[in-house]
């Protein structure tokens, strides 16, 4: 006698067609080939999918984007060409009787191509033809769309021609970048670079000596360790025994007081982190193909500006 066993568990949901007839899989007996109008529950049963209600008419062709701030405050963003509207708790947000509308830079075709990622009260919106935006929830019924200013990249492929050099007029603040090759100006920049990021790498650390334990040092002296440059700003006048690794601020490399096991004064210097081999700038102005102005976002190495401070010429 043939019979069909009872399927009492559906919490694996709907299986991909590629898994049909895979009876060797543990989820085969708790799944369906198709589940339309029903939602699987963790307890094993199914629950009828909820219906929809008509809240308001959209402005036109649009895309609905979820914005879930937390379990009790979630939103649906209606994105149409040039405009966003917001919904929550089965109603459109309309303080004072007028719907909140936020200007958008995308066409409806671009909106349909958007991808996004949410972090707490910020929704990051990506499109390859536009600078990335942040949709920020500033209050329960208030939102703001902002440009995302990146600091750590992305960058174009790194320069592979070591003969091309770029020199900065300083290491902090607003500086001038000048590109050259073999003693002549080099066409490296164009007007479209304004607003973009630029990364500079120090060729070397010049004549800065390496940090070593137990060595006499003076205030203002520069030391290098682990690809970073530090300045002595205090301490006992002698380095300690703990190699510096910090990437910001000031830290000790030893106790700096008392005596060691040989009753000698214990070492310890306060070392201020200055920079590593890389600096980052944002180009703010275009002069010509070899000269631009830029704002330093991450301090440049001294040698990027030939600023001395322990470097050779």
N, C-alpha and C positions, 0 to 999 in steps of 0.2 A: 504494500500500500504506500503510495507517495503522499507526502505531506510537506507543508511549508512551515518551518519553525517560526515562532513568534519573535518579532524584533521589538524589544522593549526599550532600547536605548538608541538615541539619535544624536548624542552630543558631539559626534565627530563632524556633523554637518554634511555638506555636499562635497562629494569626491570629484577630483579632476577626472576627465574622461580617460586620461592616461593611466588611471589606477583601476578602471573598470575590470572586473574579473580577477583582480589580485586577491584571491581568497587567502593567500598566505600572510597578508598583512593583518595585524591585530585590530586596526580600525575598520576593516571591511565590514564586520558585523554590527558596527554601531554608526554606520554612515548611510547616506542615500546617494543615488545617482543624480537626483534633482530634488531640490527643496524650494518650492515657490510659494510665497505667501506665508511661510512659517519660519520661526526662529528656533534653533536648537538651544536647550537649556542645559546647564551643567549637571542638573539632577538626572538627565537622560531623556526627558520628554521633550515635546515641542510646544511652542506657544504661537498663537496666531499673530502674524506681523501687524503692528498698529497701522491704522490708516492715516490719511493726511487731511488737513483742514485748510480752507482758503482763508488766509490772513489778509492779504492785500494784493493789488495788482503790481507786477514788476514794471520797471520803466521801459522794458523792451527785452531783446535778447540778452541773456545774462548767464552767470554761473554762480552756484551756491557754494560758499566756502565755509567749512566749520571753524569755529574759534572757541575752544573749550578752555576757559580760564581755570575753573575747578568744578567739583561735582555739583555745586549749587548755582554756579554762574557760567552759563554757556550761551553762545551766540551763533547765529547764521548770518553770514555776510553776503548780501546780494550784490554781485559785481557786474555792472553793465558798462558799456563804453563810456569812460570818463567819470563814472559815479559809483559810489558804494553806499548801500543802505544796510541797516542793522536790525536784527530780530532777536527777541528772547522771550521765553515764557509764552509762546504762541501769539506774540504781538510784535508789531513793528515799533521800534523805539522812537517816540514822538514827543519829546519834552515841549510843552507849550503848544501842542497840537500840530507841530510841523516835524516831519521825519528828519532824523540826522542824515546829512548827506556829506560825503567826503570825496574830494576830487581824486581821480585816478589818472595815471599817465598812459594807460594801455587802451588799445582798441579791443573790441569784443573777440577778434581772432587771437590777439595776444593774451587776453584773459583766459581763453580756453587752453592756452599753452603754458599757463603759469604752473609752477611747482612751489610748494611752501613747506616750512618747518616751523613748529611752534615751540617756544620756550617761555613758560609762565605767562606773563601778560604781553608778550611780543610775538607777532606772527611775521616770519621772514618770508618775503615774496620774491621769487626768482624768475627772471626772463632774460634770455641771452642778448636781447637787443637793448636792454635798459639797465641802469645801475640798480642794484638790489635795494628793495624798500623794506622798511619795518612798519608794520601796522601795530601801533602801540595802544593798549587799553589804558587810558589815563584816569578813568573813573568808571563807575558802573554803567553810565550812559554817555561816555565821552571817549573818543578815539582820535588818534593822530597818525598821519602817514609821513614817514621821514625817510630820507636817504640813509643808507647804511654806509658809514665811513669806515672802511677797512684799514688796518695798520700793518698786519703781518702778511700781506699778499692778497690776491695772487700776483705773480710777476711773470713777465714774458721769459722765454728761455734765456739762460745765463749767457753772457758774452764769452765766446771761446777764443777771441783774438786778444792775446795778452799785450799786444802793442797798443791797443786802444786804452787810453787812460782818461779818467774823469777826475777833475780836481774841484773841491768845494772851497768857497771863500771863508768858511768857518765851520764849526762843528755843532753848533746849536742855533736855534732861532731861524731867521730867514737868510738863506745863503744863495750865492750864484754858483751854478754848475757849469764848468767849461770842459768840453770833450776835445781830445787831441790825439794825434797819432804821429809818431816819429817827428815830433817838434812842430807839427802843423795842425791847424784846426781840422776837426773831423765831424762830418755830418752824421750826428747820432739822434737828434731830436726832430720832432715835427710839431706843428701847432696842435694836433690832436692829442698830444701827451699831457696837456694841461688837465689837471685833476687826477692824473694817474700816479701810481706809486713807483718809486725808484729805489733800488737797493744798491749800496756801495760796500765793497769789500776792501779791507786794507791789504796791501801787497805783503806787508810784514809788520812786525812791531819794532823795527829799527834797532836802536841800541838800548832798549829797555831790558834790564837784567831780570833774570828769573828769580822768583821767590825761593828762598831756602830757609830751613829752620835754624834758629840760633845765630843769625847774621845781624850785625849792627846796621841800623838804618836811620835816616834823618827825615824830619817832617817834610812833606811835599815830594818825597822820592817816589818814583813810579816803579812798580813791580808787575811782572806778568806770570800767570799760572793758569793752566787748563784752558788756554785760548782767551783769557780775560785779562784786562789791565786794571790794576788797583793803585791807589795813592795812599801813602802813609799819612794819617791825619792825627795820630796820637799814640800813646803807649809808653813802654819802658825804654824805647830806643833800640830794642833788639827783637827780632821776629820770634814768634813762639814755635810750637811744634805741630800745630793743626793747620794743614794747607787750606787756603781760602777756596771756597766754592760758590759763594753767594753771588747773585746777579743783580742786586740792588742794595742801596743803603750802605751802612757801615757795620762791620763785625770785627771781633777780636780773633787773632790767630793763636792766642795763648792766654794764660791767666794774667800776666802783666804785673804781678806783685808777688812778694814773698821770695823764697829761695828754692832752688832745685835740690836734687839729692846730693849734689856736691857743694851745697851751701853757697852756690853762686846765685846772683840775682836772676829770678825767673824771667824768661822772655815773654813777650806779648806785644803785638802792635795792632792798632786800630786801622783797618784797611777799608778805604772807601772805594766801592765799585765805580769805575768810570765807563768802560765800554768793552765790547768784545771785537771780533773782526768785522762785524757787519753793522751798517747804519741804514736807516730807512727814511726816505723823504717823500713828500707829496709835491709834485710839480705844480706851481701856481702861476707861472708866467712864461711866455715864449718870446725870446729875443731873436734868435736865428737858429739855424740847424745845429750849431755847436754850442749854444749858450741858452740856458733857461734859469729862472729863479725857482726856488723850492723852499718848503717849510720842513725843518727837521722834525720827524716824529720819534725817531729813536737815535740817540746821540751817535754822531759819526766818530770813527777812530781819528786820533790826532793826525795821523799821516794822510788822511783824506784831504786835509787842508794844509799840509806841511806846516802845522802850527807849532812845531817844536814840542816842548813838554817832555823831553827825554828821547825824542826821535832824532836820528841822523838826518842830514840834508836830503 
